[in-house]
Every structure is written in structure tokens, then in C-alpha cells.
Amino acid sequence: MVHDRVAGFLSDPALRIGEMFGEYITFEEDCAYAAVYADAPALWRAAINSRCGAVIGDGSGVGVDSSDDDIRAAMLKTCHVWYPDEYGVPCQWCAKDA
């Protein structure tokens, strides 16, 4: 959840995934959260630091010492899998003749 006043740092795909809730843009916690962290890797580090500096068990493999590029790549992988239309990624499961 981010306040709409700071939404300017979010990419267009992230804004399409998020949903307005009053003055906030909310993101589903299982997958859509990655859109925010892909756009703002420092927020990922802050989340990790708030949990004692550990790698959070989301399977991304990125931690407090990961580079912005590594964090962004891990988060975009989640976005590309779950939100291919928003991120312009061809769906690998869609029929080629469809």
C-alpha cells in the first residue's frame, strides 16, 4: 500500500496492477507487491531490515545486500509471470494459434 502522493515513482504497469483505496494504492500481497519493489528497490531493503536483515522467504533470493538491479530483476520476474499483459510479456502458456 502506497500513498497516492508518492505514486509518481511507480511505473505505468505497477499503477495498472494497483487498486485505489481512499488515498492509497493497494497491491495484492502474494504477487502484486513485487511491482512496487521493482520500481523502488530501496523499499525492499527497508522491508528486509525491518525483519532483522534476513532474506525474506518469498523465493526471490534477494536480501539486504542485493544490488538494485538484482532486486529489480527478481521482482520483475514475479510481475512478468503474474501480470504479463501489464508488463508486455508474451504469455508462455497461451496457445500460439489463439
HELIX and SHEET records of a PDB file:
HELIX    1   1 ASP A    4  PHE A    9  5                                   6    
HELIX    2   2 ASP A   12  ILE A   17  1                                   6    
HELIX    3   3 TYR A   33  ASP A   39  1                                   7    
HELIX    4   4 PRO A   41  ASN A   49  1                                   9    
HELIX    5   5 ASP A   68  TRP A   82  1                                  15    
HELIX    6   6 PRO A   84  TYR A   87  1                                   4    
SHEET    1   A 3 VAL A   2  HIS A   3  0                                        
SHEET    2   A 3 TYR A  24  THR A  26 -1                                        
SHEET    3   A 3 GLU A  19  PHE A  21 -1                                        
END                                                                             
